[in-house]
Amino acid sequence: MAKPSVGVSEVGVSAAPAQSACPCPGTLFPYPPPRGAGIAAAVRRKCLQVELGAGTGLLGGAWGVESMRASSPTHAKAAAALAAGVDDERAAWMVRHPSALGKFEQIVAASEGKRIVMFLDYDGTLSPIVDDPDAAFMSETMRMAVRSVAKHFPTAIVSGRCRDKVFEFVKLAELYYAGSHGMDIKGPAKASSRHAKAKAKGVLFQPASEFLPMIEEVHERLAETTRCIPGAKVENNKFCVSVHFRCVDEKMWGEVSEAVKGVLREYPKLRLTLGRMVLEVRPTIKWDKGKALEFLLESLGFADCTNVLPVYIGDDRTDEDAFKVLRRRGQGVGILVSKHPKETSANYSLQEPAEVMEFLLRLVEWKRLSRSRARLMSLQ
């Protein structure tokens, strides 16, 4: 994968040299083409595809608020939709995106002869969504599950959070961490000797380092501009700034969008994207969670390799960039964490972090049993 041409800075141990194409072709995981979900899904998709530069003016007025609503459905609206009889829509959606637990045997069967590499979002995937982003703690049982997964498979956390902050939440030194939507990547402080191909120890990749002073300046301005909006919280995630509106009265969402747009008019090198209950300011470089996934696969020695099975689990629209990469590669497992139908490029679903933990534990147990069977066969 070609490295970006904008502001690349690599510190510490460099990435592993490029690998030759894998000689073991294997069978690619069958990734069906996306299918539509009716008019309602088309409307949601139109709203969610808003990815704005500061000067476009598309975020203002009703369009901005409607986009925020579309990307951030409240529990009350979800319950009302269920009462209105949209369970048929969910049933149809589940046919296209079945439970990863229900299809577990199909998923592990697709990994035969391949190396699984795990990619995990944090908020809403490993931890519950909470009102205060600083209190999004993962449970100790989830931490144990992730630690067990990392013993068997190279594992990365890919988050919109600042890399240091997500590390403080996870506290596992054997993982890869890609913070700020993949704009800040570091390898594990300690790597399992079982991961023979994990040669990217200590790698630190920051394709947007030149934007750091600008991001800091915008963070301060947004914090000051939104100070008068009750419930608004501005978070500095190093290479991006997140403006959370989860605790803002919906009647004031328009004020949030106008405040953010007003600041960004002066920063044409920054763009605005929508997440779940959050507006995120990022550099305009072409880098996202999908690019981070590709970079990590390359660093691990799996570039252009067909005997690898990337598994990406995430809950937010920013994770769609990674799902799309898996679909384009024609290999891998994309799992969306959501209780409600969403337009997605993932091919499986889980409802909540508790199901994510169950999936991870089942994957670990399957791996242990596979190794036990292999040892028994070698003794016969």
C-alpha positions as CSV (number, residue, x, y, z in Angstrom):
1,M,0.0,0.0,0.0
2,A,1.4,3.4,-1.0
3,K,2.1,5.7,1.9
4,P,0.4,9.1,1.9
5,S,2.2,12.0,0.3
6,V,1.0,14.6,2.9
7,G,3.0,15.3,6.1
8,V,4.2,11.8,6.9
9,S,6.2,11.5,10.1
10,E,7.5,8.2,11.4
11,V,9.2,8.0,14.8
12,G,10.8,5.1,16.6
13,V,11.2,1.7,15.0
14,S,10.3,1.8,11.4
15,A,7.7,-0.6,9.8
16,A,8.7,-3.9,8.5
17,P,10.0,-4.0,4.9
18,A,7.5,-4.7,2.2
19,Q,6.7,-8.4,1.9
20,S,6.4,-10.3,-1.3
21,A,3.0,-11.6,-2.3
22,C,1.9,-14.5,-0.2
23,P,2.4,-17.8,-2.0
24,C,-0.6,-19.4,-0.3
25,P,-3.7,-18.3,-2.2
26,G,-6.4,-20.0,-0.2
27,T,-10.1,-19.2,-0.7
28,L,-11.2,-15.7,-0.1
29,F,-14.0,-15.1,2.3
30,P,-17.2,-14.7,0.3
31,Y,-18.2,-11.0,0.6
32,P,-21.7,-10.5,-1.0
33,P,-22.4,-7.2,-2.7
34,P,-24.3,-4.7,-0.7
35,R,-28.1,-4.7,-1.0
36,G,-30.5,-1.8,-0.6
37,A,-32.9,-1.6,2.4
38,G,-35.7,0.5,0.9
39,I,-36.6,4.1,0.9
40,A,-36.0,4.6,4.6
41,A,-32.4,3.3,4.3
42,A,-31.8,5.4,1.3
43,V,-32.8,8.5,3.2
44,R,-30.5,7.5,6.1
45,R,-27.7,6.9,3.7
46,K,-28.1,10.3,2.1
47,C,-27.9,11.9,5.5
48,L,-25.0,9.9,6.7
49,Q,-22.9,10.6,3.6
50,V,-22.4,14.2,4.7
51,E,-18.6,14.6,5.0
52,L,-18.0,18.3,4.9
53,G,-15.2,20.8,4.3
54,A,-15.4,24.0,6.5
55,G,-16.5,26.2,3.6
56,T,-19.3,24.1,2.1
57,G,-22.1,25.6,4.2
58,L,-24.0,22.3,4.1
59,L,-24.0,21.8,7.8
60,G,-26.0,24.9,8.6
61,G,-29.8,25.1,8.9
62,A,-32.2,22.1,8.8
63,W,-29.8,19.9,6.8
64,G,-27.2,20.0,9.5
65,V,-29.7,19.2,12.3
66,E,-31.4,16.4,10.2
67,S,-28.0,14.9,9.5
68,M,-27.1,15.0,13.2
69,R,-30.5,13.2,14.0
70,A,-29.9,10.6,11.3
71,S,-26.4,9.7,12.7
72,S,-27.5,9.9,16.3
73,P,-30.9,8.1,16.9
74,T,-32.0,8.5,20.5
75,H,-33.4,5.6,22.6
76,A,-36.8,7.2,22.6
77,K,-36.9,7.4,18.8
78,A,-35.7,3.8,18.5
79,A,-38.5,2.6,20.9
80,A,-41.1,4.6,18.9
81,A,-39.9,3.1,15.7
82,L,-40.2,-0.4,17.2
83,A,-43.7,0.4,18.4
84,A,-44.6,1.6,14.9
85,G,-43.9,-1.9,13.6
86,V,-40.5,-1.6,12.0
87,D,-39.5,-5.0,13.4
88,D,-40.2,-6.3,9.8
89,E,-37.4,-3.9,8.6
90,R,-35.1,-5.3,11.3
91,A,-35.9,-8.8,10.3
92,A,-35.1,-8.0,6.7
93,W,-31.9,-6.3,7.8
94,M,-30.8,-9.3,9.9
95,V,-31.1,-11.5,6.8
96,R,-28.5,-9.3,5.1
97,H,-26.4,-8.8,8.2
98,P,-26.9,-11.9,10.4
99,S,-25.6,-12.3,13.9
100,A,-21.9,-13.1,14.0
101,L,-22.7,-15.4,16.9
102,G,-25.3,-17.3,15.0
103,K,-22.9,-17.6,12.0
104,F,-19.8,-18.3,14.1
105,E,-19.1,-21.7,12.5
106,Q,-19.3,-20.1,9.1
107,I,-16.8,-17.4,10.1
108,V,-14.2,-19.8,11.6
109,A,-14.6,-22.1,8.6
110,A,-13.6,-19.2,6.4
111,S,-10.4,-18.8,8.4
112,E,-9.2,-22.3,7.5
113,G,-5.6,-22.1,6.3
114,K,-5.5,-18.3,7.1
115,R,-4.2,-16.1,9.8
116,I,-6.8,-14.1,11.7
117,V,-6.0,-10.5,12.5
118,M,-8.4,-8.7,14.9
119,F,-9.3,-5.0,14.6
120,L,-11.6,-3.6,17.3
121,D,-13.2,-0.2,17.8
122,Y,-13.4,1.0,21.4
123,D,-16.5,3.1,22.2
124,G,-19.7,1.1,21.7
125,T,-17.7,-2.0,20.9
126,L,-15.5,-2.8,23.9
127,S,-17.2,-0.3,26.2
128,P,-20.8,0.9,26.5
129,I,-21.8,4.3,25.1
130,V,-22.0,6.7,28.0
131,D,-22.9,10.4,28.4
132,D,-19.5,11.3,29.7
133,P,-16.8,10.2,27.2
134,D,-14.2,10.3,29.9
135,A,-16.1,7.6,31.8
136,A,-16.3,5.1,29.0
137,F,-14.6,2.3,30.9
138,M,-14.4,-1.2,29.7
139,S,-15.2,-4.0,32.2
140,E,-12.4,-6.2,33.6
141,T,-14.1,-9.3,32.0
142,M,-13.9,-7.5,28.6
143,R,-10.3,-6.7,29.2
144,M,-9.5,-10.3,29.9
145,A,-11.3,-11.4,26.7
146,V,-9.3,-8.9,24.6
147,R,-6.1,-10.1,26.3
148,S,-6.9,-13.7,25.5
149,V,-7.6,-12.8,21.9
150,A,-4.3,-11.0,21.6
151,K,-2.5,-14.2,22.8
152,H,-3.7,-16.0,19.7
153,F,-4.1,-13.3,17.0
154,P,-2.4,-10.0,16.3
155,T,-4.9,-7.5,17.7
156,A,-5.4,-3.7,17.1
157,I,-7.6,-1.1,18.7
158,V,-8.8,1.4,16.0
159,S,-10.5,4.4,17.6
160,G,-11.4,8.0,17.1
161,R,-10.0,8.6,20.5
162,C,-6.5,10.0,21.2
163,R,-4.1,7.0,21.2
164,D,-2.9,7.7,24.7
165,K,-6.4,8.0,26.0
166,V,-7.6,4.7,24.5
167,F,-4.5,3.0,25.9
168,E,-5.4,4.3,29.4
169,F,-8.8,2.7,29.0
170,V,-7.6,-0.6,27.6
171,K,-4.3,-1.0,29.5
172,L,-3.0,-3.9,27.4
173,A,0.6,-3.4,26.2
174,E,0.5,-6.3,23.7
175,L,-1.9,-4.6,21.4
176,Y,-1.5,-2.3,18.4
177,Y,-3.2,1.1,18.8
178,A,-4.5,3.3,16.1
179,G,-5.9,6.5,17.6
180,S,-7.4,9.6,16.0
181,H,-9.2,7.5,13.4
182,G,-5.9,5.9,12.4
183,M,-3.8,9.0,12.2
184,D,-1.6,7.9,15.2
185,I,-0.5,4.3,15.1
186,K,1.9,2.5,17.4
187,G,2.8,-1.2,17.7
188,P,2.8,-3.2,21.0
189,A,5.2,-2.5,23.8
190,K,5.4,-6.3,24.1
191,A,4.5,-8.7,21.4
192,S,3.6,-12.3,21.8
193,S,6.2,-14.7,20.4
194,R,3.4,-16.7,18.8
195,H,2.8,-14.0,16.3
196,A,5.6,-15.0,13.9
197,K,4.7,-12.3,11.4
198,A,4.2,-9.5,13.9
199,K,7.4,-7.6,12.9
200,A,6.0,-4.1,13.4
201,K,6.9,-3.8,17.1
202,G,7.3,-0.1,18.2
203,V,6.2,1.4,14.9
204,L,4.7,4.8,15.2
205,F,3.0,6.3,12.2
206,Q,1.6,9.8,12.1
207,P,0.5,11.0,8.6
208,A,-1.0,14.2,9.9
209,S,1.7,15.5,12.2
210,E,1.9,18.9,10.5
211,F,-1.6,19.6,11.6
212,L,-0.9,19.3,15.3
213,P,-0.6,23.1,16.0
214,M,-3.8,23.8,14.0
215,I,-5.7,21.1,15.8
216,E,-4.7,22.5,19.2
217,E,-5.7,26.0,18.1
218,V,-9.1,24.8,16.9
219,H,-9.7,22.8,20.0
220,E,-9.2,25.9,22.2
221,R,-11.5,27.9,19.9
222,L,-14.3,25.3,19.8
223,A,-14.1,24.9,23.6
224,E,-14.6,28.6,24.0
225,T,-17.3,28.9,21.4
226,T,-19.4,26.1,22.7
227,R,-18.9,27.0,26.4
228,C,-22.4,28.6,26.5
229,I,-24.2,25.6,25.1
230,P,-25.3,23.4,28.1
231,G,-24.1,19.8,27.7
232,A,-21.6,20.4,24.8
233,K,-18.2,18.8,25.4
234,V,-15.1,19.4,23.3
235,E,-12.5,16.6,23.3
236,N,-8.9,17.0,22.0
237,N,-8.0,13.7,20.3
238,K,-4.6,14.9,19.2
239,F,-5.1,14.7,15.5
240,C,-8.8,15.5,15.5
241,V,-11.3,17.4,17.7
242,S,-14.5,15.8,18.8
243,V,-17.5,18.0,19.7
244,H,-19.9,15.8,21.7
245,F,-23.6,16.8,21.7
246,R,-25.0,13.7,23.5
247,C,-26.0,15.7,26.5
248,V,-27.2,18.8,24.6
249,D,-30.9,19.4,24.3
250,E,-31.9,18.5,20.7
251,K,-33.5,21.9,20.3
252,M,-29.9,23.3,20.6
253,W,-28.2,21.0,18.1
254,G,-28.5,23.7,15.5
255,E,-26.5,26.0,17.7
256,V,-23.8,23.4,18.1
257,S,-23.5,22.9,14.3
258,E,-23.4,26.7,13.7
259,A,-20.8,27.2,16.3
260,V,-18.6,24.5,14.8
261,K,-19.1,25.7,11.3
262,G,-18.3,29.3,12.3
263,V,-14.9,28.3,13.6
264,L,-14.1,26.0,10.7
265,R,-14.7,28.7,8.1
266,E,-11.2,30.0,8.9
267,Y,-9.6,26.5,8.6
268,P,-10.0,25.2,5.0
269,K,-7.4,22.5,5.6
270,L,-9.8,20.8,8.1
271,R,-13.0,18.9,7.4
272,L,-16.0,18.0,9.4
273,T,-17.5,14.5,9.7
274,L,-20.5,13.1,11.7
275,G,-20.4,10.3,14.2
276,R,-22.9,9.0,16.7
277,M,-23.7,12.1,18.9
278,V,-20.4,13.7,17.8
279,L,-19.1,16.2,15.3
280,E,-15.5,15.5,14.4
281,V,-13.0,17.9,13.0
282,R,-10.2,16.2,11.1
283,P,-7.3,17.1,8.7
284,T,-8.3,17.0,5.0
285,I,-5.7,14.2,4.2
286,K,-7.1,11.0,2.8
287,W,-6.6,8.9,5.9
288,D,-9.2,7.0,7.9
289,K,-9.8,3.7,9.8
290,G,-9.8,1.8,6.5
291,K,-6.3,3.2,5.6
292,A,-5.2,2.3,9.1
293,L,-6.3,-1.2,8.6
294,E,-4.4,-1.5,5.4
295,F,-1.3,0.1,7.0
296,L,-1.3,-2.4,9.9
297,L,-1.8,-5.4,7.6
298,E,1.2,-4.2,5.6
299,S,3.3,-3.6,8.7
300,L,2.4,-7.1,9.9
301,G,3.7,-8.6,6.7
302,F,0.3,-9.3,5.2
303,A,0.3,-6.9,2.3
304,D,-1.2,-8.5,-0.8
305,C,-1.5,-11.8,1.1
306,T,-4.5,-14.0,0.6
307,N,-4.0,-16.4,3.6
308,V,-5.0,-13.7,6.1
309,L,-8.5,-13.1,7.4
310,P,-8.9,-9.6,8.9
311,V,-11.8,-9.3,11.4
312,Y,-13.0,-5.8,12.1
313,I,-15.7,-5.1,14.7
314,G,-17.1,-1.5,15.1
315,D,-20.3,0.4,15.8
316,D,-19.9,3.8,14.3
317,R,-20.1,5.3,10.8
318,T,-16.4,6.0,10.9
319,D,-15.9,2.2,11.0
320,E,-17.6,2.0,7.6
321,D,-14.3,3.0,6.0
322,A,-12.8,-0.2,7.3
323,F,-15.8,-2.3,6.3
324,K,-15.5,-0.9,2.8
325,V,-11.8,-1.8,2.6
326,L,-12.6,-5.4,3.5
327,R,-15.4,-5.5,0.9
328,R,-13.0,-4.1,-1.7
329,R,-10.3,-6.6,-0.8
330,G,-12.8,-9.4,-1.1
331,Q,-11.6,-10.9,2.1
332,G,-12.2,-10.4,5.7
333,V,-15.1,-10.2,8.2
334,G,-16.8,-6.9,9.0
335,I,-19.1,-6.9,12.0
336,L,-21.3,-3.9,12.9
337,V,-22.3,-3.5,16.6
338,S,-25.9,-2.2,16.5
339,K,-29.3,-3.0,18.0
340,H,-31.0,-1.1,15.1
341,P,-30.9,-1.4,11.3
342,K,-28.3,0.8,9.7
343,E,-26.9,1.1,6.2
344,T,-23.6,-0.7,6.4
345,S,-20.9,-2.4,4.4
346,A,-20.4,-5.0,7.2
347,N,-21.7,-8.5,6.5
348,Y,-22.4,-9.5,10.1
349,S,-23.8,-7.8,13.2
350,L,-23.7,-8.0,17.0
351,Q,-26.1,-6.0,19.2
352,E,-23.9,-4.7,22.0
353,P,-20.5,-5.0,23.7
354,A,-21.7,-8.0,25.7
355,E,-22.2,-9.9,22.5
356,V,-18.8,-8.7,21.3
357,M,-17.2,-10.2,24.4
358,E,-19.0,-13.5,23.8
359,F,-17.8,-13.6,20.2
360,L,-14.2,-12.9,21.3
361,L,-14.3,-15.6,24.0
362,R,-15.8,-18.1,21.5
363,L,-13.0,-17.3,19.1
364,V,-10.4,-18.0,21.8
365,E,-12.0,-21.3,22.7
366,W,-12.2,-22.3,19.1
367,K,-8.5,-21.5,18.6
368,R,-7.6,-23.5,21.7
369,L,-9.6,-26.5,20.6
370,S,-8.1,-26.3,17.1
371,R,-4.6,-26.4,18.6
372,S,-5.4,-29.3,20.9
373,R,-6.8,-31.3,17.9
374,A,-3.7,-30.5,15.9
375,R,-1.4,-31.7,18.7
376,L,-3.4,-34.9,19.1
377,M,-3.1,-35.6,15.3
378,S,0.6,-35.0,15.4
379,L,1.0,-37.6,18.1
380,Q,-0.9,-40.3,16.1
